[in-house]
């Protein structure tokens, strides 16, 4: 069957090797104190996505109505929008965000409800900007129908 190999174990403390490794966790998470930021509301016909960022554009927290368990046509309702805002603001509560600029994009039914919920949660809204894309000329019209 061949020769048997005998392995000799070298006694080295493994604990010292583990101390050398560094953690890869981000130090700039939501625990840092931020006084002003931006809240982006993307309200489509099918879903509502809300993202909270600092002034540099770094995302602090986000959520969507589909993420909360709403499905089908219930995702684009004003009730779902208010629940999504409450979830995002709960996530960023520790960061101390107080002054926010709100950027709304889309034509969904939950956009007004989301802004009202942000104001009701006690945040100071500095400005509300509508960033809904509007086509200048749109696509080419169809050919004239011939019968």
N, C-alpha and C positions, 0 to 999 in steps of 0.2 A: 504494500500500500504506500510505500514511500516513507520518507523521514517525517517525523512530527516536528513542527516548528514551535519553539518555546519563546513566548513574547515576555520580555522583562518590562515591568511597568516602572516608569520614572516618577518619583514622588515630586510633583510640583504643585504648589498651591494654585488652585483654579480660581479662588476668590480674588487674587491679585489681578488676574487677567480680566475679570469682569469689571473691576474698578476702572480700568483704562478706557473702556468703551464709553462713548458720549451718547447722550440721548438725542434723538432726532426730532423731538417735539418742538413745535414752534413757540418761541418766546413771545411773539407779538399776537397772541390770540385775543379773544374778547376780554381778557382780564386787564388789558391796558386801558387807561382812562382817556376817553375821547369825548370832547364836548360838542363837536359839530360834525355833521355827516350828511349823506344823501340817501334817500329812499327811492328806489325805482319800482314803479308799479307797471307791470305788463299785463294788461287786461284784454284778452282776446275773446272771441265768441265761445271758445271751448275751455279755457283755463285762465287762472290768475296766478301770476308769479310775482313775488315781492322779494326784493333784494335790498339789504341795508349795507352801505359802504361808508368808509371814512372819506375825508376830503381828497385823499390820493387815489381813491377808486379801489382800495383793498376791501374785499368782501368780508363783512363781519358775520352776517347771517342771511339765510334765504329760506324761503318755503313756498310751496304752491298748494293749490286746493287739491290736486291729485295726490300730493304727498300726505295730506291730512286724512285721506280716505274717502273724499267725495268722488263720485263716479258719474259718468254720463252728463246729462244736462245740468245736474246740480253743481258742477264745478264752477260754472260761470255766474253764479247767483251772487247778489250782494251779501247774503248771509255767509257764504263761503269766503268772500273777500274779507269780511270783518274777522272771521276766525283765523285766516292766514296772517293778517296784520297782528293780531294778538299773539300768535305763535312767534313771529319774528321779533316783536318787541320784548317778549319773554326771554328770548335767546340773548338779546343785546342789553338786557337790564344791568348787568354787572359792569359794562363798559362806560356807563355814565353819559350816554348820548342824550343830549337835550335839545340842541338847535339842529333842525333838519331842513333840507331842501327836498321837495318832492318832485320827481319827474315821472309823469304819467304817459304811458304809450299804449295805444290801442283804443278800441271802440266798445269794449265789453261793458256789461251792465254793472260790474262791481267797482268801477273806478271811483265813483262818488262815495260809495260806502267805505271804501278803503281810506280815502282822505279824511272822512269824518271820524273813523275809528282811530286814526293816528292822532288827530286833535283831541279826541276824548281820552286817550291814554296819558295825556299830560305833556306831550312833546310840543316844543315851540316851533311852529312851521314858519320858516323865513320866506319861502317862495314856493309857488306851485307852477310848474312848467309843463306844457303839453308838447310832447315830442312825437306825436303820431305822424308817421310818414304819409305824405300826401303826394300823389303823382302829379307832375307838371303837365304832361300831355297824355299819359296813359298808353296802353297798347294800341296797335293799329286796329281800326274798326273792321268788322267783317265785310266781305264783298256784298254788293247789292244783290238781293235775291231775285232770280229770274224765274218766272212761272211759265 
